[in-house]
Each structure stands twice: as C-alpha cells, then as structure tokens.
Amino acid sequence: MSTVITHRRINIVTLEHGESIAEHCRGGDIAIVQDETGWWTHFVGENGTYESYDAPFDSYNKALWAAKAAAEFSAE
C-alpha cells in the first residue's frame, strides 16, 4: 500500500513493489520507488509523465530527503 507524506503542499508518494506511478500519483507529486538498483525519486508531470535524477539513492531516507528538498524548492 502506498504511503503519502505532504511536505510544503507537495505529495511525496512512496510506492510498494508492483504499484504504478500512474495509479497512485497525479501531476505535481513526487514518487519514491525502489527497484533492484536502489531508491528512485520521480517528479510527476501534469500529463502523467515523470522525470528522475540520473541515478538512484542507496537508501529510502536519502531519497526522501531529496524529495523534501525538491518540495522546498518548488514551494518558493
């Protein structure tokens, strides 16, 4: 089950294995997804597409910190 944290009015959605960004996120959300390479931070666009950093983070906490920092920047 996905979890949502709201930071500076931005939803940061952590997805479980098998959950899709399209299913649980909307434009403006930040999705955190784990795969075999690490924890990815995805920025969801209005049309459902998303952009990511070049490499995954090695822990959930680092991915969450990056997502919160991005939310801080977006809120300004």
All heavy atoms as a GROMACS GRO file, in nm:
protein
  598
    1MET      N    1   0.084  -0.116   0.000
    1MET     CA    2   0.000   0.000   0.000
    1MET      C    3   0.090   0.124   0.000
    1MET      O    4   0.181   0.135   0.080
    1MET     CB    5  -0.092  -0.002   0.122
    1MET     CG    6  -0.168   0.127   0.138
    1MET     SD    7  -0.267   0.130   0.288
    1MET     CE    8  -0.416   0.059   0.224
    2SER      N    9   0.063   0.215  -0.090
    2SER     CA   10   0.143   0.337  -0.098
    2SER      C   11   0.119   0.424   0.026
    2SER      O   12   0.015   0.416   0.090
    2SER     CB   13   0.107   0.416  -0.224
    2SER     OG   14  -0.027   0.459  -0.219
    3THR      N   15   0.221   0.504   0.058
    3THR     CA   16   0.207   0.600   0.168
    3THR      C   17   0.232   0.739   0.113
    3THR      O   18   0.310   0.757   0.019
    3THR     CB   19   0.306   0.571   0.282
    3THR    OG1   20   0.439   0.575   0.230
    3THR    CG2   21   0.280   0.436   0.345
    4VAL      N   22   0.165   0.838   0.173
    4VAL     CA   23   0.176   0.976   0.126
    4VAL      C   24   0.219   1.064   0.242
    4VAL      O   25   0.161   1.059   0.351
    4VAL     CB   26   0.041   1.027   0.070
    4VAL    CG1   27   0.053   1.172   0.025
    4VAL    CG2   28  -0.007   0.939  -0.044
    5ILE      N   29   0.321   1.144   0.216
    5ILE     CA   30   0.365   1.249   0.308
    5ILE      C   31   0.345   1.380   0.234
    5ILE      O   32   0.385   1.391   0.117
    5ILE     CB   33   0.515   1.233   0.344
    5ILE    CG1   34   0.540   1.102   0.416
    5ILE    CG2   35   0.564   1.352   0.425
    5ILE    CD1   36   0.687   1.069   0.432
    6THR      N   37   0.284   1.477   0.297
    6THR     CA   38   0.269   1.608   0.235
    6THR      C   39   0.372   1.702   0.297
    6THR      O   40   0.377   1.718   0.419
    6THR     CB   41   0.127   1.664   0.256
    6THR    OG1   42   0.034   1.570   0.201
    6THR    CG2   43   0.110   1.798   0.187
    7HIS      N   44   0.455   1.759   0.210
    7HIS     CA   45   0.560   1.850   0.253
    7HIS      C   46   0.553   1.976   0.168
    7HIS      O   47   0.567   1.968   0.046
    7HIS     CB   48   0.698   1.784   0.240
    7HIS     CG   49   0.810   1.865   0.296
    7HIS    ND1   50   0.830   1.879   0.431
    7HIS    CD2   51   0.906   1.938   0.235
    7HIS    CE1   52   0.936   1.955   0.451
    7HIS    NE2   53   0.984   1.993   0.333
    8ARG      N   54   0.526   2.088   0.230
    8ARG     CA   55   0.511   2.216   0.159
    8ARG      C   56   0.405   2.206   0.050
    8ARG      O   57   0.421   2.255  -0.060
    8ARG     CB   58   0.644   2.261   0.099
    8ARG     CG   59   0.753   2.288   0.197
    8ARG     CD   60   0.726   2.415   0.270
    8ARG     NE   61   0.839   2.444   0.357
    8ARG     CZ   62   0.856   2.558   0.415
    8ARG    NH1   63   0.770   2.655   0.398
    8ARG    NH2   64   0.960   2.577   0.492
    9ARG      N   65   0.296   2.140   0.084
    9ARG     CA   66   0.181   2.120  -0.005
    9ARG      C   67   0.213   2.034  -0.128
    9ARG      O   68   0.139   2.035  -0.225
    9ARG     CB   69   0.120   2.253  -0.046
    9ARG     CG   70   0.053   2.322   0.072
    9ARG     CD   71  -0.010   2.450   0.033
    9ARG     NE   72   0.093   2.552   0.053
    9ARG     CZ   73   0.094   2.671  -0.002
    9ARG    NH1   74  -0.003   2.705  -0.083
    9ARG    NH2   75   0.189   2.757   0.022
   10ILE      N   76   0.323   1.961  -0.123
   10ILE     CA   77   0.359   1.866  -0.229
   10ILE      C   78   0.343   1.725  -0.173
   10ILE      O   79   0.394   1.696  -0.064
   10ILE     CB   80   0.506   1.886  -0.274
   10ILE    CG1   81   0.533   2.030  -0.316
   10ILE    CG2   82   0.544   1.784  -0.382
   10ILE    CD1   83   0.479   2.070  -0.450
   11ASN      N   84   0.274   1.638  -0.245
   11ASN     CA   85   0.260   1.499  -0.202
   11ASN      C   86   0.384   1.421  -0.242
   11ASN      O   87   0.423   1.421  -0.359
   11ASN     CB   88   0.137   1.434  -0.264
   11ASN     CG   89   0.008   1.484  -0.205
   11ASN    OD1   90   0.005   1.527  -0.090
   11ASN    ND2   91  -0.097   1.480  -0.282
   12ILE      N   92   0.444   1.354  -0.144
   12ILE     CA   93   0.555   1.262  -0.168
   12ILE      C   94   0.497   1.123  -0.145
   12ILE      O   95   0.460   1.088  -0.034
   12ILE     CB   96   0.673   1.290  -0.074
   12ILE    CG1   97   0.724   1.433  -0.095
   12ILE    CG2   98   0.784   1.189  -0.097
   12ILE    CD1   99   0.825   1.480   0.009
   13VAL      N  100   0.488   1.047  -0.254
   13VAL     CA  101   0.420   0.918  -0.252
   13VAL      C  102   0.524   0.806  -0.260
   13VAL      O  103   0.598   0.798  -0.358
   13VAL     CB  104   0.321   0.906  -0.370
   13VAL    CG1  105   0.244   0.774  -0.362
   13VAL    CG2  106   0.225   1.024  -0.373
   14THR      N  107   0.531   0.722  -0.158
   14THR     CA  108   0.620   0.606  -0.160
   14THR      C  109   0.538   0.487  -0.206
   14THR      O  110   0.437   0.452  -0.146
   14THR     CB  111   0.679   0.579  -0.020
   14THR    OG1  112   0.751   0.696   0.022
   14THR    CG2  113   0.773   0.460  -0.025
   15LEU      N  114   0.583   0.427  -0.317
   15LEU     CA  115   0.511   0.315  -0.376
   15LEU      C  116   0.571   0.183  -0.333
   15LEU      O  117   0.693   0.170  -0.320
   15LEU     CB  118   0.514   0.326  -0.528
   15LEU     CG  119   0.451   0.453  -0.586
   15LEU    CD1  120   0.471   0.459  -0.736
   15LEU    CD2  121   0.304   0.461  -0.551
   16GLU      N  122   0.486   0.085  -0.312
   16GLU     CA  123   0.528  -0.052  -0.283
   16GLU      C  124   0.561  -0.122  -0.414
   16GLU      O  125   0.521  -0.077  -0.522
   16GLU     CB  126   0.416  -0.127  -0.211
   16GLU     CG  127   0.381  -0.070  -0.075
   16GLU     CD  128   0.486  -0.096   0.030
   16GLU    OE1  129   0.556  -0.199   0.022
   16GLU    OE2  130   0.497  -0.014   0.122
   17HIS      N  131   0.630  -0.233  -0.404
   17HIS     CA  132   0.664  -0.313  -0.522
   17HIS      C  133   0.537  -0.348  -0.599
   17HIS      O  134   0.438  -0.392  -0.541
   17HIS     CB  135   0.736  -0.441  -0.481
   17HIS     CG  136   0.775  -0.526  -0.596
   17HIS    ND1  137   0.876  -0.491  -0.684
   17HIS    CD2  138   0.726  -0.642  -0.641
   17HIS    CE1  139   0.886  -0.582  -0.776
   17HIS    NE2  140   0.796  -0.676  -0.753
   18GLY      N  141   0.538  -0.323  -0.729
   18GLY     CA  142   0.424  -0.356  -0.813
   18GLY      C  143   0.323  -0.244  -0.831
   18GLY      O  144   0.234  -0.254  -0.916
   19GLU      N  145   0.331  -0.138  -0.752
   19GLU     CA  146   0.239  -0.026  -0.768
   19GLU      C  147   0.294   0.069  -0.874
   19GLU      O  148   0.414   0.089  -0.884
   19GLU     CB  149   0.221   0.049  -0.636
   19GLU     CG  150   0.151  -0.033  -0.530
   19GLU     CD  151   0.130   0.041  -0.400
   19GLU    OE1  152   0.217   0.122  -0.361
   19GLU    OE2  153   0.026   0.018  -0.337
   20SER      N  154   0.204   0.130  -0.951
   20SER     CA  155   0.247   0.217  -1.059
   20SER      C  156   0.228   0.364  -1.023
   20SER      O  157   0.138   0.400  -0.948
   20SER     CB  158   0.171   0.186  -1.188
   20SER     OG  159   0.038   0.230  -1.179
   21ILE      N  160   0.314   0.446  -1.082
   21ILE     CA  161   0.304   0.590  -1.062
   21ILE      C  162   0.170   0.641  -1.115
   21ILE      O  163   0.102   0.719  -1.048
   21ILE     CB  164   0.422   0.661  -1.130
   21ILE    CG1  165   0.552   0.628  -1.055
   21ILE    CG2  166   0.400   0.812  -1.137
   21ILE    CD1  167   0.678   0.677  -1.121
   22ALA      N  168   0.129   0.596  -1.232
   22ALA     CA  169   0.003   0.641  -1.293
   22ALA      C  170  -0.118   0.610  -1.204
   22ALA      O  171  -0.214   0.685  -1.202
   22ALA     CB  172  -0.014   0.576  -1.430
   23GLU      N  173  -0.110   0.502  -1.131
   23GLU     CA  174  -0.221   0.458  -1.046
   23GLU      C  175  -0.232   0.540  -0.917
   23GLU      O  176  -0.343   0.562  -0.866
   23GLU     CB  177  -0.196   0.312  -1.010
   23GLU     CG  178  -0.314   0.232  -0.970
   23GLU     CD  179  -0.276   0.087  -0.945
   23GLU    OE1  180  -0.176   0.038  -1.003
   23GLU    OE2  181  -0.345   0.025  -0.865
   24HIS      N  182  -0.119   0.586  -0.863
   24HIS     CA  183  -0.119   0.645  -0.729
   24HIS      C  184  -0.077   0.792  -0.723
   24HIS      O  185  -0.087   0.852  -0.615
   24HIS     CB  186  -0.027   0.564  -0.638
   24HIS     CG  187  -0.075   0.425  -0.614
   24HIS    ND1  188  -0.174   0.395  -0.523
   24HIS    CD2  189  -0.043   0.308  -0.674
   24HIS    CE1  190  -0.198   0.264  -0.526
   24HIS    NE2  191  -0.119   0.210  -0.616
   25CYS      N  192  -0.031   0.849  -0.834
   25CYS     CA  193   0.020   0.987  -0.831
   25CYS      C  194  -0.052   1.074  -0.933
   25CYS      O  195  -0.107   1.024  -1.030
   25CYS     CB  196   0.170   0.987  -0.863
   25CYS     SG  197   0.271   0.893  -0.749
   26ARG      N  198  -0.046   1.203  -0.908
   26ARG     CA  199  -0.100   1.299  -1.004
   26ARG      C  200   0.007   1.405  -1.029
   26ARG      O  201   0.110   1.408  -0.962
   26ARG     CB  202  -0.230   1.360  -0.953
   26ARG     CG  203  -0.217   1.431  -0.823
   26ARG     CD  204  -0.356   1.482  -0.778
   26ARG     NE  205  -0.367   1.498  -0.641
   26ARG     CZ  206  -0.331   1.598  -0.560
   26ARG    NH1  207  -0.291   1.687  -0.592
   26ARG    NH2  208  -0.336   1.610  -0.438
   27GLY      N  209  -0.019   1.491  -1.124
   27GLY     CA  210   0.076   1.596  -1.159
   27GLY      C  211   0.118   1.678  -1.038
   27GLY      O  212   0.033   1.717  -0.957
   28GLY      N  213   0.247   1.701  -1.024
   28GLY     CA  214   0.299   1.777  -0.912
   28GLY      C  215   0.346   1.692  -0.796
   28GLY      O  216   0.415   1.741  -0.707
   29ASP      N  217   0.309   1.564  -0.795
   29ASP     CA  218   0.354   1.474  -0.689
   29ASP      C  219   0.499   1.433  -0.713
   29ASP      O  220   0.551   1.442  -0.825
   29ASP     CB  221   0.269   1.347  -0.685
   29ASP     CG  222   0.129   1.369  -0.633
   29ASP    OD1  223   0.099   1.478  -0.582
   29ASP    OD2  224   0.049   1.273  -0.644
   30ILE      N  225   0.561   1.385  -0.608
   30ILE     CA  226   0.693   1.324  -0.616
   30ILE      C  227   0.677   1.178  -0.573
   30ILE      O  228   0.622   1.152  -0.466
   30ILE     CB  229   0.796   1.395  -0.526
   30ILE    CG1  230   0.809   1.542  -0.566
   30ILE    CG2  231   0.931   1.324  -0.532
   30ILE    CD1  232   0.893   1.626  -0.471
   31ALA      N  233   0.720   1.086  -0.658
   31ALA     CA  234   0.708   0.944  -0.628
   31ALA      C  235   0.844   0.888  -0.588
   31ALA      O  236   0.946   0.922  -0.649
   31ALA     CB  237   0.655   0.868  -0.748
   32ILE      N  238   0.845   0.804  -0.486
   32ILE     CA  239   0.966   0.732  -0.445
   32ILE      C  240   0.940   0.584  -0.471
   32ILE      O  241   0.842   0.528  -0.421
   32ILE     CB  242   1.000   0.757  -0.297
   32ILE    CG1  243   1.028   0.905  -0.274
   32ILE    CG2  244   1.120   0.672  -0.255
   32ILE    CD1  245   1.054   0.940  -0.128
   33VAL      N  246   1.028   0.524  -0.552
   33VAL     CA  247   1.010   0.386  -0.595
   33VAL      C  248   1.141   0.310  -0.579
   33VAL      O  249   1.246   0.358  -0.620
   33VAL     CB  250   0.967   0.382  -0.743
   33VAL    CG1  251   0.946   0.239  -0.790
   33VAL    CG2  252   0.841   0.464  -0.766
   34GLN      N  253   1.133   0.190  -0.523
   34GLN     CA  254   1.252   0.106  -0.510
   34GLN      C  255   1.254   0.002  -0.621
   34GLN      O  256   1.152  -0.057  -0.654
   34GLN     CB  257   1.254   0.036  -0.375
   34GLN     CG  258   1.381  -0.046  -0.354
   34GLN     CD  259   1.380  -0.122  -0.223
   34GLN    OE1  260   1.276  -0.158  -0.171
   34GLN    NE2  261   1.499  -0.144  -0.169
   35ASP      N  262   1.373  -0.019  -0.678
   35ASP     CA  263   1.394  -0.132  -0.768
   35ASP      C  264   1.526  -0.198  -0.731
   35ASP      O  265   1.585  -0.165  -0.627
   35ASP     CB  266   1.386  -0.091  -0.916
   35ASP     CG  267   1.500  -0.004  -0.964
   35ASP    OD1  268   1.602   0.012  -0.891
   35ASP    OD2  269   1.491   0.050  -1.075
   36GLU      N  270   1.573  -0.290  -0.813
   36GLU     CA  271   1.694  -0.365  -0.779
   36GLU      C  272   1.820  -0.278  -0.772
   36GLU      O  273   1.919  -0.318  -0.712
   36GLU     CB  274   1.716  -0.481  -0.877
   36GLU     CG  275   1.737  -0.441  -1.021
   36GLU     CD  276   1.608  -0.409  -1.096
   36GLU    OE1  277   1.499  -0.441  -1.048
   36GLU    OE2  278   1.619  -0.349  -1.203
   37THR      N  279   1.815  -0.158  -0.829
   37THR     CA  280   1.933  -0.069  -0.826
   37THR      C  281   1.932   0.030  -0.711
   37THR      O  282   2.034   0.091  -0.682
   37THR     CB  283   1.947   0.007  -0.958
   37THR    OG1  284   1.831   0.090  -0.977
   37THR    CG2  285   1.962  -0.088  -1.076
   38GLY      N  286   1.817   0.052  -0.647
   38GLY     CA  287   1.809   0.146  -0.536
   38GLY      C  288   1.675   0.217  -0.531
   38GLY      O  289   1.574   0.167  -0.583
   39TRP      N  290   1.675   0.336  -0.471
   39TRP     CA  291   1.554   0.415  -0.449
   39TRP      C  292   1.552   0.533  -0.545
   39TRP      O  293   1.639   0.618  -0.542
   39TRP     CB  294   1.549   0.466  -0.305
   39TRP     CG  295   1.527   0.357  -0.206
   39TRP    CD1  296   1.623   0.283  -0.143
   39TRP    CD2  297   1.403   0.309  -0.159
   39TRP    NE1  298   1.565   0.191  -0.060
   39TRP    CE2  299   1.429   0.205  -0.067
   39TRP    CE3  300   1.270   0.343  -0.185
   39TRP    CZ2  301   1.328   0.136  -0.001
   39TRP    CZ3  302   1.170   0.274  -0.119
   39TRP    CH2  303   1.200   0.173  -0.029
   40TRP      N  304   1.451   0.539  -0.632
   40TRP     CA  305   1.437   0.644  -0.731
   40TRP      C  306   1.340   0.751  -0.684
   40TRP      O  307   1.237   0.721  -0.624
   40TRP     CB  308   1.385   0.586  -0.862
   40TRP     CG  309   1.485   0.499  -0.929
   40TRP    CD1  310   1.500   0.363  -0.913
   40TRP    CD2  311   1.586   0.539  -1.020
   40TRP    NE1  312   1.603   0.318  -0.989
   40TRP    CE2  313   1.658   0.424  -1.057
   40TRP    CE3  314   1.623   0.662  -1.074
   40TRP    CZ2  315   1.764   0.428  -1.146
   40TRP    CZ3  316   1.729   0.665  -1.163
   40TRP    CH2  317   1.798   0.550  -1.198
   41THR      N  318   1.372   0.876  -0.714
   41THR     CA  319   1.284   0.989  -0.688
   41THR      C  320   1.235   1.039  -0.823
   41THR      O  321   1.314   1.082  -0.907
   41THR     CB  322   1.360   1.101  -0.614
   41THR    OG1  323   1.415   1.046  -0.493
   41THR    CG2  324   1.269   1.216  -0.578
   42HIS      N  325   1.103   1.028  -0.847
   42HIS     CA  326   1.042   1.065  -0.975
   42HIS      C  327   0.953   1.188  -0.954
   42HIS      O  328   0.874   1.192  -0.859
   42HIS     CB  329   0.956   0.952  -1.030
   42HIS     CG  330   1.028   0.823  -1.051
   42HIS    ND1  331   1.130   0.809  -1.142
   42HIS    CD2  332   1.012   0.702  -0.994
   42HIS    CE1  333   1.174   0.684  -1.141
   42HIS    NE2  334   1.103   0.616  -1.050
   43PHE      N  335   0.962   1.282  -1.046
   43PHE     CA  336   0.882   1.404  -1.042
   43PHE      C  337   0.773   1.390  -1.148
   43PHE      O  338   0.802   1.384  -1.267
   43PHE     CB  339   0.971   1.526  -1.068
   43PHE     CG  340   1.084   1.533  -0.970
   43PHE    CD1  341   1.209   1.479  -1.000
   43PHE    CD2  342   1.064   1.588  -0.844
   43PHE    CE1  343   1.312   1.482  -0.909
   43PHE    CE2  344   1.168   1.591  -0.752
   43PHE     CZ  345   1.291   1.539  -0.784
   44VAL      N  346   0.648   1.386  -1.103
   44VAL     CA  347   0.535   1.355  -1.190
   44VAL      C  348   0.482   1.482  -1.254
   44VAL      O  349   0.453   1.581  -1.186
   44VAL     CB  350   0.422   1.284  -1.110
   44VAL    CG1  351   0.308   1.246  -1.201
   44VAL    CG2  352   0.477   1.162  -1.036
   45GLY      N  353   0.469   1.478  -1.388
   45GLY     CA  354   0.417   1.592  -1.464
   45GLY      C  355   0.265   1.587  -1.474
   45GLY      O  356   0.202   1.487  -1.439
   46GLU      N  357   0.209   1.695  -1.525
   46GLU     CA  358   0.063   1.706  -1.536
   46GLU      C  359   0.002   1.601  -1.628
   46GLU      O  360  -0.111   1.560  -1.610
   46GLU     CB  361   0.025   1.846  -1.586
   46GLU     CG  362   0.055   1.956  -1.486
   46GLU     CD  363  -0.014   1.936  -1.352
   46GLU    OE1  364  -0.131   1.890  -1.347
   46GLU    OE2  365   0.050   1.965  -1.250
   47ASN      N  366   0.077   1.553  -1.725
   47ASN     CA  367   0.022   1.455  -1.820
   47ASN      C  368   0.056   1.311  -1.783
   47ASN      O  369   0.038   1.221  -1.863
   47ASN     CB  370   0.071   1.487  -1.961
   47ASN     CG  371   0.222   1.486  -1.971
   47ASN    OD1  372   0.291   1.460  -1.872
   47ASN    ND2  373   0.274   1.514  -2.089
   48GLY      N  374   0.108   1.290  -1.661
   48GLY     CA  375   0.138   1.156  -1.614
   48GLY      C  376   0.279   1.109  -1.643
   48GLY      O  377   0.320   1.004  -1.596
   49THR      N  378   0.354   1.186  -1.722
   49THR     CA  379   0.494   1.151  -1.744
   49THR      C  380   0.574   1.189  -1.621
   49THR      O  381   0.526   1.262  -1.535
   49THR     CB  382   0.551   1.224  -1.867
   49THR    OG1  383   0.544   1.365  -1.844
   49THR    CG2  384   0.474   1.188  -1.994
   50TYR      N  385   0.696   1.141  -1.614
   50TYR     CA  386   0.779   1.178  -1.500
   50TYR      C  387   0.925   1.184  -1.539
   50TYR      O  388   0.968   1.125  -1.637
   50TYR     CB  389   0.759   1.081  -1.382
   50TYR     CG  390   0.785   0.936  -1.413
   50TYR    CD1  391   0.914   0.884  -1.401
   50TYR    CD2  392   0.684   0.852  -1.452
   50TYR    CE1  393   0.939   0.751  -1.428
   50TYR    CE2  394   0.708   0.719  -1.479
   50TYR     CZ  395   0.836   0.669  -1.467
   50TYR     OH  396   0.861   0.538  -1.495
   51GLU      N  397   0.997   1.263  -1.462
   51GLU     CA  398   1.142   1.276  -1.477
   51GLU      C  399   1.206   1.232  -1.348
   51GLU      O  400   1.145   1.238  -1.242
   51GLU     CB  401   1.179   1.421  -1.506
   51GLU     CG  402   1.126   1.472  -1.638
   51GLU     CD  403   1.172   1.614  -1.667
   51GLU    OE1  404   1.269   1.662  -1.605
   51GLU    OE2  405   1.109   1.677  -1.753
   52SER      N  406   1.332   1.186  -1.359
   52SER     CA  407   1.403   1.134  -1.243
   52SER      C  408   1.545   1.188  -1.241
   52SER      O  409   1.595   1.236  -1.343
   52SER     CB  410   1.408   0.982  -1.249
   52SER     OG  411   1.281   0.927  -1.265
   53TYR      N  412   1.610   1.174  -1.128
   53TYR     CA  413   1.752   1.201  -1.122
   53TYR      C  414   1.826   1.094  -1.203
   53TYR      O  415   1.769   0.990  -1.236
   53TYR     CB  416   1.801   1.201  -0.977
   53TYR     CG  417   1.749   1.317  -0.894
   53TYR    CD1  418   1.683   1.294  -0.775
   53TYR    CD2  419   1.767   1.448  -0.935
   53TYR    CE1  420   1.635   1.400  -0.698
   53TYR    CE2  421   1.720   1.554  -0.860
   53TYR     CZ  422   1.654   1.530  -0.742
   53TYR     OH  423   1.608   1.634  -0.667
   54ASP      N  424   1.952   1.117  -1.232
   54ASP     CA  425   2.031   1.026  -1.316
   54ASP      C  426   2.059   0.891  -1.252
   54ASP      O  427   2.085   0.794  -1.322
   54ASP     CB  428   2.165   1.090  -1.353
   54ASP     CG  429   2.148   1.210  -1.444
   54ASP    OD1  430   2.041   1.224  -1.504
   54ASP    OD2  431   2.242   1.290  -1.453
   55ALA      N  432   2.056   0.886  -1.121
   55ALA     CA  433   2.091   0.762  -1.051
   55ALA      C  434   2.003   0.748  -0.926
   55ALA      O  435   1.958   0.847  -0.870
   55ALA     CB  436   2.238   0.764  -1.010
   56PRO      N  437   1.981   0.623  -0.884
   56PRO     CA  438   1.900   0.602  -0.764
   56PRO      C  439   1.981   0.632  -0.638
   56PRO      O  440   2.104   0.636  -0.641
   56PRO     CB  441   1.865   0.454  -0.771
   56PRO     CG  442   1.981   0.393  -0.842
   56PRO     CD  443   2.024   0.496  -0.943
   57PHE      N  444   1.910   0.652  -0.528
   57PHE     CA  445   1.973   0.668  -0.398
   57PHE      C  446   1.991   0.530  -0.335
   57PHE      O  447   1.916   0.437  -0.365
   57PHE     CB  448   1.887   0.756  -0.307
   57PHE     CG  449   1.879   0.898  -0.357
   57PHE    CD1  450   1.774   0.938  -0.438
   57PHE    CD2  451   1.977   0.989  -0.325
   57PHE    CE1  452   1.766   1.069  -0.485
   57PHE    CE2  453   1.971   1.120  -0.371
   57PHE     CZ  454   1.864   1.159  -0.451
   58ASP      N  455   2.088   0.518  -0.246
   58ASP     CA  456   2.114   0.387  -0.187
   58ASP      C  457   2.027   0.357  -0.065
   58ASP      O  458   2.033   0.246  -0.012
   58ASP     CB  459   2.262   0.369  -0.153
   58ASP     CG  460   2.314   0.472  -0.054
   58ASP    OD1  461   2.238   0.560  -0.011
   58ASP    OD2  462   2.433   0.462  -0.018
   59SER      N  463   1.945   0.453  -0.023
   59SER     CA  464   1.854   0.427   0.090
   59SER      C  465   1.725   0.507   0.072
   59SER      O  466   1.722   0.610   0.004
   59SER     CB  467   1.920   0.465   0.223
   59SER     OG  468   1.928   0.606   0.237
   60TYR      N  469   1.622   0.459   0.138
   60TYR     CA  470   1.494   0.530   0.137
   60TYR      C  471   1.510   0.669   0.198
   60TYR      O  472   1.456   0.766   0.146
   60TYR     CB  473   1.388   0.449   0.213
   60TYR     CG  474   1.263   0.528   0.238
   60TYR    CD1  475   1.171   0.548   0.136
   60TYR    CD2  476   1.238   0.586   0.363
   60TYR    CE1  477   1.056   0.623   0.157
   60TYR    CE2  478   1.123   0.660   0.385
   60TYR     CZ  479   1.032   0.679   0.281
   60TYR     OH  480   0.920   0.754   0.303
   61ASN      N  481   1.583   0.679   0.309
   61ASN     CA  482   1.597   0.807   0.377
   61ASN      C  483   1.663   0.912   0.288
   61ASN      O  484   1.623   1.028   0.290
   61ASN     CB  485   1.675   0.791   0.507
   61ASN     CG  486   1.592   0.726   0.615
   61ASN    OD1  487   1.470   0.732   0.613
   61ASN    ND2  488   1.657   0.660   0.708
   62LYS      N  489   1.761   0.873   0.208
   62LYS     CA  490   1.825   0.968   0.117
   62LYS      C  491   1.729   1.010   0.007
   62LYS      O  492   1.726   1.128  -0.032
   62LYS     CB  493   1.952   0.907   0.057
   62LYS     CG  494   2.064   0.897   0.158
   62LYS     CD  495   2.188   0.835   0.098
   62LYS     CE  496   2.297   0.820   0.204
   62LYS     NZ  497   2.417   0.755   0.149
   63ALA      N  498   1.650   0.918  -0.045
   63ALA     CA  499   1.552   0.952  -0.147
   63ALA      C  500   1.445   1.045  -0.090
   63ALA      O  501   1.404   1.142  -0.155
   63ALA     CB  502   1.488   0.825  -0.203
   64LEU      N  503   1.402   1.018   0.032
   64LEU     CA  504   1.303   1.104   0.097
   64LEU      C  505   1.360   1.242   0.123
   64LEU      O  506   1.292   1.343   0.100
   64LEU     CB  507   1.255   1.040   0.228
   64LEU     CG  508   1.151   1.120   0.306
   64LEU    CD1  509   1.025   1.144   0.225
   64LEU    CD2  510   1.119   1.048   0.437
   65TRP      N  511   1.484   1.251   0.167
   65TRP     CA  512   1.547   1.380   0.191
   65TRP      C  513   1.552   1.461   0.061
   65TRP      O  514   1.521   1.580   0.059
   65TRP     CB  515   1.689   1.360   0.247
   65TRP     CG  516   1.758   1.489   0.273
   65TRP    CD1  517   1.754   1.564   0.386
   65TRP    CD2  518   1.843   1.560   0.181
   65TRP    NE1  519   1.831   1.677   0.369
   65TRP    CE2  520   1.886   1.676   0.246
   65TRP    CE3  521   1.886   1.535   0.051
   65TRP    CZ2  522   1.970   1.769   0.184
   65TRP    CZ3  523   1.970   1.627  -0.010
   65TRP    CH2  524   2.011   1.742   0.056
   66ALA      N  525   1.588   1.395  -0.048
   66ALA     CA  526   1.594   1.464  -0.178
   66ALA      C  527   1.456   1.511  -0.221
   66ALA      O  528   1.440   1.621  -0.275
   66ALA     CB  529   1.654   1.372  -0.284
   67ALA      N  530   1.354   1.428  -0.198
   67ALA     CA  531   1.217   1.466  -0.233
   67ALA      C  532   1.172   1.586  -0.150
   67ALA      O  533   1.109   1.679  -0.204
   67ALA     CB  534   1.123   1.348  -0.213
   68LYS      N  535   1.203   1.587  -0.022
   68LYS     CA  536   1.166   1.700   0.062
   68LYS      C  537   1.239   1.827   0.020
   68LYS      O  538   1.182   1.936   0.019
   68LYS     CB  539   1.194   1.669   0.210
   68LYS     CG  540   1.093   1.574   0.270
   68LYS     CD  541   1.122   1.551   0.417
   68LYS     CE  542   1.016   1.466   0.483
   68LYS     NZ  543   1.041   1.448   0.626
   69ALA      N  544   1.366   1.814  -0.017
   69ALA     CA  545   1.442   1.930  -0.064
   69ALA      C  546   1.381   1.985  -0.194
   69ALA      O  547   1.368   2.107  -0.212
   69ALA     CB  548   1.588   1.893  -0.085
   70ALA      N  549   1.341   1.896  -0.284
   70ALA     CA  550   1.276   1.939  -0.408
   70ALA      C  551   1.143   2.007  -0.380
   70ALA      O  552   1.109   2.107  -0.444
   70ALA     CB  553   1.257   1.819  -0.500
   71ALA      N  554   1.068   1.956  -0.282
   71ALA     CA  555   0.941   2.019  -0.245
   71ALA      C  556   0.966   2.158  -0.187
   71ALA      O  557   0.889   2.251  -0.215
   71ALA     CB  558   0.867   1.930  -0.145
   72GLU      N  559   1.070   2.173  -0.108
   72GLU     CA  560   1.105   2.305  -0.054
   72GLU      C  561   1.131   2.403  -0.169
   72GLU      O  562   1.083   2.516  -0.169
   72GLU     CB  563   1.231   2.296   0.033
   72GLU     CG  564   1.214   2.223   0.162
   72GLU     CD  565   1.153   2.308   0.272
   72GLU    OE1  566   1.162   2.432   0.266
   72GLU    OE2  567   1.097   2.248   0.365
   73PHE      N  568   1.209   2.359  -0.266
   73PHE     CA  569   1.245   2.443  -0.380
   73PHE      C  570   1.120   2.478  -0.461
   73PHE      O  571   1.103   2.592  -0.503
   73PHE     CB  572   1.348   2.372  -0.467
   73PHE     CG  573   1.394   2.453  -0.584
   73PHE    CD1  574   1.481   2.558  -0.567
   73PHE    CD2  575   1.346   2.423  -0.711
   73PHE    CE1  576   1.523   2.633  -0.675
   73PHE    CE2  577   1.388   2.498  -0.820
   73PHE     CZ  578   1.477   2.603  -0.802
   74SER      N  579   1.031   2.382  -0.483
   74SER     CA  580   0.910   2.406  -0.562
   74SER      C  581   0.813   2.499  -0.492
   74SER      O  582   0.737   2.570  -0.557
   74SER     CB  583   0.839   2.273  -0.589
   74SER     OG  584   0.916   2.193  -0.671
   75ALA      N  585   0.815   2.500  -0.360
   75ALA     CA  586   0.722   2.581  -0.283
   75ALA      C  587   0.759   2.729  -0.284
   75ALA      O  588   0.678   2.814  -0.250
   75ALA     CB  589   0.715   2.531  -0.140
   76GLU      N  590   0.881   2.762  -0.322
   76GLU     CA  591   0.925   2.903  -0.319
   76GLU      C  592   0.868   2.981  -0.433
   76GLU      O  593   0.838   2.943  -0.536
   76GLU     CB  594   1.078   2.909  -0.326
   76GLU     CG  595   1.140   2.859  -0.198
   76GLU     CD  596   1.291   2.874  -0.201
   76GLU    OE1  597   1.351   2.910  -0.304
   76GLU    OE2  598   1.350   2.848  -0.096
   0.00000   0.00000   0.00000
